[in-house]
Amino acid sequence: MVYDWDDKPELNITPLVDVMLVLLAILMVIAPNIIYEENIKLPQGSTTQQLSKIPPVHISIDKEKNIKINKDTYLLNAFMDNFVLYASKLNKKATVLISADESLDYGLVMSILAAVKQAGFSEVSLATNG
Protein backbone atom coordinates (compact mmCIF):
# COMPACT_ATOMS: atom_id res chain seq x y z
CA MET A 1 0.00 0.00 0.00
CA VAL A 2 1.36 3.27 -1.08
CA TYR A 3 0.52 6.38 0.92
CA ASP A 4 0.30 9.69 -0.87
CA TRP A 5 1.92 12.30 1.36
CA ASP A 6 0.37 15.17 -0.56
CA ASP A 7 -3.21 14.31 0.50
CA LYS A 8 -4.47 16.40 3.38
CA PRO A 9 -7.03 14.89 5.73
CA GLU A 10 -10.37 16.70 5.97
CA LEU A 11 -12.44 16.90 9.09
CA ASN A 12 -16.07 16.01 8.67
CA ILE A 13 -17.91 18.19 11.21
CA THR A 14 -21.40 17.63 9.84
CA PRO A 15 -22.27 14.88 12.38
CA LEU A 16 -20.95 17.08 15.20
CA VAL A 17 -23.13 20.01 14.09
CA ASP A 18 -26.17 17.74 13.81
CA VAL A 19 -25.69 16.40 17.33
CA MET A 20 -25.17 19.90 18.74
CA LEU A 21 -28.34 21.22 17.04
CA VAL A 22 -30.37 18.35 18.46
CA LEU A 23 -28.99 19.03 21.95
CA LEU A 24 -29.72 22.74 21.55
CA ALA A 25 -33.31 22.03 20.49
CA ILE A 26 -33.80 19.73 23.50
CA LEU A 27 -32.38 22.38 25.83
CA MET A 28 -34.64 25.08 24.37
CA VAL A 29 -37.73 22.92 24.87
CA ILE A 30 -36.88 21.82 28.41
CA ALA A 31 -35.43 25.10 29.81
CA PRO A 32 -38.75 26.98 30.35
CA ASN A 33 -40.10 24.04 32.36
CA ILE A 34 -37.25 23.95 34.86
CA ILE A 35 -38.40 25.27 38.23
CA TYR A 36 -35.87 26.06 40.88
CA GLU A 37 -37.13 26.27 44.42
CA GLU A 38 -35.18 27.37 47.43
CA ASN A 39 -36.59 27.13 50.92
CA ILE A 40 -36.30 30.48 52.67
CA LYS A 41 -36.96 31.01 56.33
CA LEU A 42 -38.76 34.33 56.70
CA PRO A 43 -38.60 36.24 59.96
CA GLN A 44 -41.72 36.44 62.07
CA GLY A 45 -43.49 39.78 62.07
CA SER A 46 -44.57 41.66 65.12
CA THR A 47 -48.01 40.63 66.29
CA THR A 48 -48.35 43.61 68.59
CA GLN A 49 -48.29 46.26 65.89
CA GLN A 50 -51.21 46.19 63.49
CA LEU A 51 -51.36 48.23 60.31
CA SER A 52 -54.39 50.44 60.17
CA LYS A 53 -55.92 51.17 56.82
CA ILE A 54 -56.77 54.83 56.48
CA PRO A 55 -60.06 55.31 54.60
CA PRO A 56 -59.69 57.48 51.49
CA VAL A 57 -61.48 60.79 51.00
CA HIS A 58 -63.59 60.92 47.84
CA ILE A 59 -64.37 64.34 46.36
CA SER A 60 -66.72 64.44 43.39
CA ILE A 61 -67.88 67.47 41.40
CA ASP A 62 -71.00 67.25 39.22
CA LYS A 63 -72.10 69.35 36.23
CA GLU A 64 -73.93 71.86 38.46
CA LYS A 65 -70.67 72.45 40.40
CA ASN A 66 -71.97 70.79 43.54
CA ILE A 67 -69.13 69.25 45.50
CA LYS A 68 -69.62 66.06 47.44
CA ILE A 69 -67.03 64.98 50.00
CA ASN A 70 -67.67 61.35 50.95
CA LYS A 71 -71.39 61.78 51.84
CA ASP A 72 -71.50 65.51 52.63
CA THR A 73 -72.54 68.02 49.95
CA TYR A 74 -71.09 71.54 49.68
CA LEU A 75 -71.54 74.47 47.33
CA LEU A 76 -68.60 75.64 45.28
CA ASN A 77 -68.54 79.14 46.81
CA ALA A 78 -68.14 77.82 50.36
CA PHE A 79 -65.96 74.82 49.58
CA MET A 80 -62.58 76.31 50.50
CA ASP A 81 -63.53 77.24 54.07
CA ASN A 82 -65.72 74.20 54.64
CA PHE A 83 -63.06 71.79 53.44
CA VAL A 84 -60.48 73.21 55.82
CA LEU A 85 -62.92 72.64 58.71
CA TYR A 86 -63.87 69.19 57.38
CA ALA A 87 -60.20 68.22 56.94
CA SER A 88 -59.34 69.11 60.53
CA LYS A 89 -61.03 65.89 61.70
CA LEU A 90 -59.41 63.72 59.00
CA ASN A 91 -56.03 62.00 58.93
CA LYS A 92 -53.66 64.00 56.69
CA LYS A 93 -52.05 60.78 55.46
CA ALA A 94 -55.31 59.66 53.84
CA THR A 95 -55.50 59.46 50.07
CA VAL A 96 -57.77 62.05 48.44
CA LEU A 97 -59.43 61.01 45.18
CA ILE A 98 -60.92 63.84 43.10
CA SER A 99 -63.40 63.00 40.34
CA ALA A 100 -65.01 65.72 38.25
CA ASP A 101 -67.42 65.85 35.35
CA GLU A 102 -65.60 66.18 32.03
CA SER A 103 -67.59 69.26 31.02
CA LEU A 104 -66.19 71.31 33.92
CA ASP A 105 -63.50 73.93 33.50
CA TYR A 106 -59.94 72.78 34.14
CA GLY A 107 -59.31 75.77 36.40
CA LEU A 108 -62.19 74.77 38.68
CA VAL A 109 -60.74 71.31 39.21
CA MET A 110 -57.30 72.81 39.85
CA SER A 111 -58.74 75.19 42.45
CA ILE A 112 -60.28 72.20 44.26
CA LEU A 113 -56.93 70.43 44.04
CA ALA A 114 -55.19 73.51 45.46
CA ALA A 115 -57.65 73.65 48.37
CA VAL A 116 -56.97 69.99 49.15
CA LYS A 117 -53.21 70.56 49.05
CA GLN A 118 -53.59 73.68 51.18
CA ALA A 119 -55.51 71.67 53.79
CA GLY A 120 -52.40 69.52 54.26
CA PHE A 121 -53.06 66.38 52.24
CA SER A 122 -50.06 65.03 50.36
CA GLU A 123 -51.53 62.06 48.49
CA VAL A 124 -54.01 63.52 46.02
CA SER A 125 -55.02 61.91 42.74
CA LEU A 126 -57.44 62.70 39.95
CA ALA A 127 -59.84 59.92 38.94
CA THR A 128 -60.38 59.00 35.31
CA ASN A 129 -62.45 56.45 33.42
CA GLY A 130 -60.18 53.92 31.87
C-alpha positions in Angstrom: 0.0 0.0 0.0 1.4 3.3 -1.1 0.5 6.4 0.9 0.3 9.7 -0.9 1.9 12.3 1.4 0.4 15.2 -0.6 -3.2 14.3 0.5 -4.5 16.4 3.4 -7.0 14.9 5.7 -10.4 16.7 6.0 -12.4 16.9 9.1 -16.1 16.0 8.7 -17.9 18.2 11.2 -21.4 17.6 9.8 -22.3 14.9 12.4 -20.9 17.1 15.2 -23.1 20.0 14.1 -26.2 17.7 13.8 -25.7 16.4 17.3 -25.2 19.9 18.7 -28.3 21.2 17.0 -30.4 18.3 18.5 -29.0 19.0 21.9 -29.7 22.7 21.6 -33.3 22.0 20.5 -33.8 19.7 23.5 -32.4 22.4 25.8 -34.6 25.1 24.4 -37.7 22.9 24.9 -36.9 21.8 28.4 -35.4 25.1 29.8 -38.8 27.0 30.3 -40.1 24.0 32.4 -37.3 24.0 34.9 -38.4 25.3 38.2 -35.9 26.1 40.9 -37.1 26.3 44.4 -35.2 27.4 47.4 -36.6 27.1 50.9 -36.3 30.5 52.7 -37.0 31.0 56.3 -38.8 34.3 56.7 -38.6 36.2 60.0 -41.7 36.4 62.1 -43.5 39.8 62.1 -44.6 41.7 65.1 -48.0 40.6 66.3 -48.4 43.6 68.6 -48.3 46.3 65.9 -51.2 46.2 63.5 -51.4 48.2 60.3 -54.4 50.4 60.2 -55.9 51.2 56.8 -56.8 54.8 56.5 -60.1 55.3 54.6 -59.7 57.5 51.5 -61.5 60.8 51.0 -63.6 60.9 47.8 -64.4 64.3 46.4 -66.7 64.4 43.4 -67.9 67.5 41.4 -71.0 67.3 39.2 -72.1 69.4 36.2 -73.9 71.9 38.5 -70.7 72.5 40.4 -72.0 70.8 43.5 -69.1 69.3 45.5 -69.6 66.1 47.4 -67.0 65.0 50.0 -67.7 61.3 50.9 -71.4 61.8 51.8 -71.5 65.5 52.6 -72.5 68.0 50.0 -71.1 71.5 49.7 -71.5 74.5 47.3 -68.6 75.6 45.3 -68.5 79.1 46.8 -68.1 77.8 50.4 -66.0 74.8 49.6 -62.6 76.3 50.5 -63.5 77.2 54.1 -65.7 74.2 54.6 -63.1 71.8 53.4 -60.5 73.2 55.8 -62.9 72.6 58.7 -63.9 69.2 57.4 -60.2 68.2 56.9 -59.3 69.1 60.5 -61.0 65.9 61.7 -59.4 63.7 59.0 -56.0 62.0 58.9 -53.7 64.0 56.7 -52.0 60.8 55.5 -55.3 59.7 53.8 -55.5 59.5 50.1 -57.8 62.0 48.4 -59.4 61.0 45.2 -60.9 63.8 43.1 -63.4 63.0 40.3 -65.0 65.7 38.3 -67.4 65.9 35.3 -65.6 66.2 32.0 -67.6 69.3 31.0 -66.2 71.3 33.9 -63.5 73.9 33.5 -59.9 72.8 34.1 -59.3 75.8 36.4 -62.2 74.8 38.7 -60.7 71.3 39.2 -57.3 72.8 39.8 -58.7 75.2 42.5 -60.3 72.2 44.3 -56.9 70.4 44.0 -55.2 73.5 45.5 -57.6 73.6 48.4 -57.0 70.0 49.2 -53.2 70.6 49.1 -53.6 73.7 51.2 -55.5 71.7 53.8 -52.4 69.5 54.3 -53.1 66.4 52.2 -50.1 65.0 50.4 -51.5 62.1 48.5 -54.0 63.5 46.0 -55.0 61.9 42.7 -57.4 62.7 40.0 -59.8 59.9 38.9 -60.4 59.0 35.3 -62.5 56.5 33.4 -60.2 53.9 31.9 
